[in-house]
Amino acid sequence: MKFQPLADRIRPKTLADVVGQPHLLGNSGLLRRIIESGNIPNMIFYGPSGVGKTTVASIIADQTDRKLYRLNATTASISDIKQIVDELGTLMAPNGALVYLDEIQYFNKKQQQSLLEFIEDGRITLIASTTENPYFYVYSAILSRCTVFEFQQVRAQDIRPAVRRAFTLAAEGLTVPDEVCAYVAQACGGDVRKAVNAVELLAQTAQDGVVTLEDAQQAAQRSSARYDRDGDQHYDILSGLQKSIRGSDPDAAVHYLARLLEADDMISACRRLMVIASEDIGLAYPQALSIVKACVDMANQLGLPEARIPLADAAILLATAPKSNSGINAVDAALADIRAGKSGDVPAHLKDCHYSGAAKLGRGLTYQYPHNYPYHWVEQQYLPDTLRGAQYYVYGDNKTEQRAKAYWDAVKGK
């Protein structure tokens, strides 16, 4: 008898049995209403692995009485699609076909465009799935003909009943404490398939019919750390880190830092902390720049796990520091003018005059040396004539920048 993995044996057969995705499959969920109508459009299922994308595609095929062809873009080709089309209208697919194309991001542009002729005339209905953001990896011609549904990571409390059911199906007479089911559901990181695979392993290796928490901890270790250095999770966690620090939440900042470090991505953590020191704290607390740089240098010298300490110090310092984005606002405003063609010649009195003949060209003749004047300042034009009077820097409302503003207002007689 052919071995069938537990994950396949426990796979739901109806929408009511699907774990999670209430925003899509709840009573008022749009995807549920589409499935129940029987009029299935071309769709893209986007979300992490193990959250029900393949399961829902299978249920759609069953409920609409259409044959489901499953292809994986890592191994499939357009010839496989053409072979499916050749079967349409025959006894193989009397009611049309649903083509479930897993990991569509691995089809190149030409392969994706070749799908158009088959989905535009309705010969096949395409349900593509991807773990990557389709707006980055799926070509616009396909996107415009498909409805995108985002599947979300399943909550631990929703996975727990599925874990208990999996233990019941995996072996008879097992003793499984509630704490084991709770741990497996929590440790799988929202991946139902990963939780069921852990159940299968635990059921096969249980001693005297008892599944212990210690065994569960070994079977599911580190699995909750969803992370892909080249995928959405990477950028989402970095975004969470920066926005938490910008929002002055040290607890959230440490949380996202810990997720980066647990994934051994110290480089990204160091780079982002230095960016934050300049972009979000900036001139409100200029010392933060050198402190964070020192913490990053120390972390790189220590390496993990000790590196977590100075990096945590840096994250907490930045989260609790006063904030200012006046620096990035100023340079971005200047860049916008330059890119719009607003630049102009450097004023003659500011041009380099350290060469013979400079005076004949009128270079530097009227320049006034600020250090020769009280408070080391004298009024003169610095911007090009075309930008005279332009203001890019606006003092932030923090104490440091307001002190500087008060000083220069007094010096310049404002």
Protein Blocks (a to p, Z undefined) as FASTA:
>chain_A
ZZddfklmmpcfbfklpggjklmmmmklmklmmmmnopacdddddddehiopmmmmmmmm
mmnopacddddfklgcfklmmmmmmmgoiaklmnopadddehkllpcfklmmmmmmmmmn
omaccddddfbdfklmpcfklmmmpccdddddddfklmmmmmmmmmmmmpghiacdfklm
mmmmmmnnopaklmmmmmmmmmmmoghhiacfklmmmmmgoklmgcdfkbmklmmmmmmm
mmmmmnopaklmmmmmmmmmmnopaklmmmmmmmmmmmmnmmmlmmlmmmmmmmmmmmmm
nopaklmmmmmmmmmmmmmpccdfklmmmmmmmmmmmmnopnbjcdfklpccbbghklmn
opoklpccfklpghhiacddfbdfklgoiafbdcdfbfklmmmmmmmmmmnoZZ
